[in-house]
């Protein structure tokens, strides 16, 4: 049985207009399904991306309207969907979790991941961003088996700023991850120098496929994202990318090739520390 399947990394310019954002997300899911994709990954904050300091309009339950709407899209088009992240409501806390939710092709929840590393930065010449003001960090590593027609694939979940912490990805691969998902809203300032380098490094050092959906362009006052949503193979080659604007990067995941590469370059078996 072939262990090959198509995946898509979506690129969006989400804003404070939730209805518009959800409509575009649904359209991208439909386009991906029309191209034979088995899994489409949406970026971080796919349904709402605010300017810094703006309140989140409606923190979501994991069975709330945003999730139900995207689950309907997954079910309607029979395609697995990674909801890159949404603001998950926490009872008794004014903060939220920044939560990624993996849905199966029937719209059923497969796994959820709450962002561990929060983006608190103060770089000269750019806006100050302090994610921890409104977000509570998660604590759990998440690698989950996603059933597909080509067989099950194990997905390691992460979000954006996590990509700067290689120990997280090594732990995900140690837990069996074959594909690493990095839905992001990378800033323009850092993205132009670090985005591709970090993602290719995570692919190379773990001999893993990397799916990195992304936000692009201006989202509101003082906030813009780098874009360049991409898919990288276990050798670190970028095999699909969205150059600009909203759209899809589509590429084939070949798990048999990944197995061969891991046998030919058995670096994962040579780890001496950690």
C-alpha positions as CSV (number, residue, x, y, z in Angstrom):
1,X,0.0,0.0,0.0
2,X,1.3,3.4,-1.0
3,X,2.3,5.6,2.0
4,X,2.1,8.8,-0.1
5,X,-0.4,11.6,0.3
6,X,-0.8,15.3,-0.4
7,X,-0.8,18.0,2.2
8,X,-1.4,21.7,2.0
9,X,-0.1,24.6,4.1
10,X,-2.5,27.6,3.9
11,X,-1.5,31.2,3.8
12,X,-4.0,33.9,5.1
13,X,-4.2,37.5,6.0
14,X,-6.5,37.3,9.0
15,X,-7.9,40.5,10.6
16,X,-10.4,41.4,13.3
17,X,-13.2,40.4,10.8
18,X,-14.0,36.9,12.0
19,X,-16.7,36.2,9.4
20,X,-14.4,37.1,6.6
21,X,-11.6,35.0,8.0
22,X,-13.7,32.0,8.5
23,X,-15.1,32.3,4.9
24,X,-11.5,32.4,3.5
25,X,-10.5,29.4,5.7
26,X,-13.5,27.4,4.3
27,X,-12.6,28.4,0.8
28,X,-9.0,27.2,1.2
29,X,-10.2,23.9,2.7
30,X,-12.5,23.4,-0.3
31,X,-9.6,24.3,-2.8
32,X,-7.3,21.9,-1.0
33,X,-9.8,19.1,-1.2
34,X,-10.4,19.8,-4.9
35,X,-6.6,19.2,-5.4
36,X,-6.7,15.8,-3.7
37,X,-5.2,16.9,-0.5
38,X,-5.6,14.6,2.6
39,X,-4.6,17.2,5.2
40,X,-4.8,21.0,5.0
41,X,-3.2,23.1,7.8
42,X,-4.4,26.6,8.6
43,X,-2.1,29.3,10.2
44,X,-2.0,30.5,13.8
45,X,-4.9,32.8,14.6
46,X,-6.7,31.8,11.4
47,X,-10.1,33.1,12.6
48,X,-9.0,36.3,14.3
49,X,-5.8,38.3,14.4
50,X,-5.8,41.5,16.3
51,X,-3.5,44.5,16.5
52,X,-1.4,44.4,19.6
53,X,-3.4,45.4,22.6
54,X,-6.9,44.8,21.1
55,X,-9.1,42.5,23.1
56,X,-10.1,39.0,21.8
57,X,-13.7,39.4,20.9
58,X,-14.9,35.9,21.7
59,X,-12.7,33.3,23.4
60,X,-13.8,29.9,22.2
61,X,-14.8,26.6,23.7
62,X,-13.4,23.6,21.9
63,X,-16.9,22.8,20.7
64,X,-17.7,26.5,20.0
65,X,-19.0,28.0,16.7
66,X,-15.6,28.5,15.1
67,X,-14.6,24.9,15.6
68,X,-18.1,23.6,14.6
69,X,-18.0,25.6,11.4
70,X,-14.5,24.3,10.4
71,X,-15.5,20.7,11.5
72,X,-18.4,21.0,9.1
73,X,-16.0,22.0,6.3
74,X,-13.7,19.1,7.0
75,X,-16.7,16.7,7.0
76,X,-18.2,18.3,3.8
77,X,-15.0,18.0,1.8
78,X,-13.7,14.8,3.5
79,X,-10.3,16.3,4.3
80,X,-8.4,16.5,7.6
81,X,-7.9,20.0,8.9
82,X,-5.4,21.5,11.3
83,X,-6.9,24.6,12.9
84,X,-3.6,26.4,13.3
85,X,-4.7,28.1,16.5
86,X,-7.6,29.8,18.1
87,X,-8.1,31.5,21.5
88,X,-9.4,28.8,23.8
89,X,-11.5,30.1,26.7
90,X,-10.3,29.2,30.2
91,X,-12.9,29.2,32.9
92,X,-12.1,31.6,35.8
93,X,-9.2,33.2,33.9
94,X,-9.1,36.4,31.8
95,X,-6.4,34.8,29.7
96,X,-6.8,32.2,27.0
97,X,-4.8,29.2,25.7
98,X,-3.4,29.6,22.1
99,X,-4.7,26.3,21.0
100,X,-4.1,24.2,17.8
101,X,-6.8,21.6,17.0
102,X,-6.4,18.7,14.6
103,X,-9.7,17.5,13.0
104,X,-10.1,14.2,11.1
105,X,-11.7,14.0,7.7
106,X,-15.1,13.4,9.4
107,X,-14.7,16.6,11.4
108,X,-13.9,14.7,14.6
109,X,-11.3,16.1,17.0
110,X,-8.1,14.1,16.9
111,X,-5.8,16.1,19.1
112,X,-5.3,19.5,20.6
113,X,-2.1,21.4,21.6
114,X,-1.8,24.5,23.7
115,X,1.2,26.7,22.8
116,X,4.0,26.2,25.3
117,X,6.4,29.0,24.3
118,X,4.9,32.5,24.4
119,X,6.2,35.3,22.2
120,X,7.3,38.1,24.6
121,X,9.8,40.3,22.7
122,X,11.1,43.9,22.8
123,X,13.2,44.4,19.7
124,X,14.4,48.0,18.9
125,X,12.6,49.5,16.1
126,X,9.5,47.2,16.1
127,X,6.3,47.0,18.1
128,X,6.5,45.4,21.6
129,X,4.7,42.1,21.7
130,X,3.9,40.3,24.9
131,X,1.8,37.3,24.3
132,X,1.8,36.3,28.0
133,X,-0.4,39.3,28.8
134,X,-3.4,37.5,27.3
135,X,-2.3,33.9,26.9
136,X,-1.6,31.2,29.5
137,X,1.2,28.8,28.4
138,X,0.4,25.1,27.7
139,X,2.4,22.4,29.3
140,X,1.9,19.2,27.3
141,X,3.8,17.8,24.4
142,X,1.4,16.5,21.7
143,X,2.1,13.9,18.9
144,X,-1.1,12.3,17.5
145,X,-1.9,9.6,15.0
146,X,-4.1,11.0,12.1
147,X,-5.9,8.3,10.1
148,X,-5.8,8.8,6.4
149,X,-6.7,6.7,3.4
150,X,-3.0,6.1,2.8
151,X,-2.6,4.9,6.4
152,X,-2.0,6.6,9.7
153,X,0.6,9.4,10.0
154,X,1.9,10.7,13.3
155,X,1.8,14.5,13.6
156,X,3.8,16.5,16.1
157,X,2.0,19.7,17.0
158,X,3.5,23.1,17.7
159,X,2.8,26.8,17.1
160,X,5.0,29.6,15.7
161,X,7.5,30.8,18.4
162,X,7.9,27.1,19.5
163,X,10.1,26.7,16.4
164,X,13.0,28.4,18.2
165,X,13.1,25.6,20.7
166,X,14.6,22.6,19.0
167,X,14.3,20.4,22.1
168,X,10.5,20.4,21.7
169,X,10.8,18.9,18.2
170,X,13.4,16.3,19.2
171,X,10.9,15.2,21.9
172,X,8.1,15.1,19.4
173,X,10.2,12.9,17.0
174,X,11.2,10.7,20.0
175,X,7.4,10.3,20.6
176,X,7.1,9.0,17.0
177,X,6.3,12.2,15.0
178,X,6.8,11.8,11.2
179,X,5.4,15.2,10.3
180,X,6.0,18.4,12.3
181,X,3.3,21.1,12.1
182,X,4.3,24.8,12.7
183,X,1.3,27.0,12.1
184,X,2.5,30.6,12.5
185,X,2.0,34.3,12.4
186,X,5.7,35.2,12.1
187,X,6.5,38.9,12.3
188,X,7.9,40.5,9.2
189,X,11.0,41.8,11.1
190,X,12.1,38.3,12.3
191,X,10.6,36.3,9.5
192,X,12.8,37.7,6.7
193,X,15.9,36.4,8.4
194,X,14.8,33.4,10.5
195,X,11.6,31.8,9.1
196,X,13.1,29.5,6.4
197,X,16.3,28.8,8.3
198,X,14.5,27.6,11.5
199,X,12.0,25.5,9.6
200,X,14.6,23.8,7.4
201,X,16.8,23.2,10.5
202,X,13.9,21.5,12.3
203,X,13.3,19.3,9.2
204,X,17.0,18.4,8.8
205,X,17.9,17.6,12.4
206,X,14.8,15.5,12.8
207,X,14.6,14.0,9.3
208,X,11.0,15.0,9.4
209,X,8.5,16.6,7.1
210,X,7.6,20.1,8.2
211,X,4.2,21.8,7.4
212,X,4.3,25.5,8.1
213,X,1.1,27.4,7.3
214,X,1.5,31.2,7.8
215,X,-0.1,34.6,8.1
216,X,1.0,37.2,5.6
217,X,0.6,41.0,5.2
218,X,-1.0,43.6,7.4
219,X,-3.5,42.5,10.0
220,X,-4.2,45.8,11.8
221,X,-2.4,48.8,13.2
222,X,1.2,48.0,13.8
223,X,1.0,44.3,13.0
224,X,2.3,42.5,9.9
225,X,3.4,39.0,9.2
226,X,6.1,37.6,7.0
227,X,4.2,34.9,5.1
228,X,6.0,32.3,2.9
229,X,3.9,29.4,4.1
230,X,5.9,26.3,3.2
231,X,6.4,22.5,3.3
232,X,9.9,21.1,3.8
233,X,11.0,17.5,3.3
234,X,13.2,15.4,5.7
235,X,16.3,16.5,3.8
236,X,15.5,20.2,4.4
237,X,14.4,21.0,0.9
238,X,11.5,23.4,0.5
239,X,9.1,21.4,-1.7
240,X,6.2,23.9,-1.8
241,X,5.8,27.5,-0.8
242,X,3.3,30.4,-1.2
243,X,5.3,33.4,-2.4
244,X,2.8,36.1,-1.5
245,X,-0.9,36.7,-0.8
246,X,-3.4,34.1,0.4
247,X,-3.3,30.6,-1.1
248,X,-2.0,27.1,-0.7
249,X,1.4,25.3,-0.8
250,X,0.7,21.7,-1.8
251,X,3.2,18.9,-1.7
252,X,3.5,15.1,-1.4
253,X,4.4,13.4,1.9
254,X,6.2,10.2,1.1
255,X,6.7,8.2,4.3
256,X,8.6,5.4,2.6
257,X,11.2,7.9,1.4
258,X,11.4,9.3,4.9
259,X,12.1,5.8,6.3
260,X,14.8,5.3,3.8
261,X,16.5,8.6,4.7
262,X,16.3,7.8,8.4
263,X,18.0,4.5,7.7
264,X,20.6,6.0,5.4
265,X,21.5,8.8,7.8
266,X,20.7,7.3,11.2
267,X,21.4,10.4,13.2
268,X,18.3,10.0,15.3
269,X,19.8,6.8,16.7
270,X,23.1,8.5,17.5
271,X,21.7,11.0,20.1
272,X,23.9,10.9,23.2
273,X,22.3,13.6,25.2
274,X,18.7,14.2,26.2
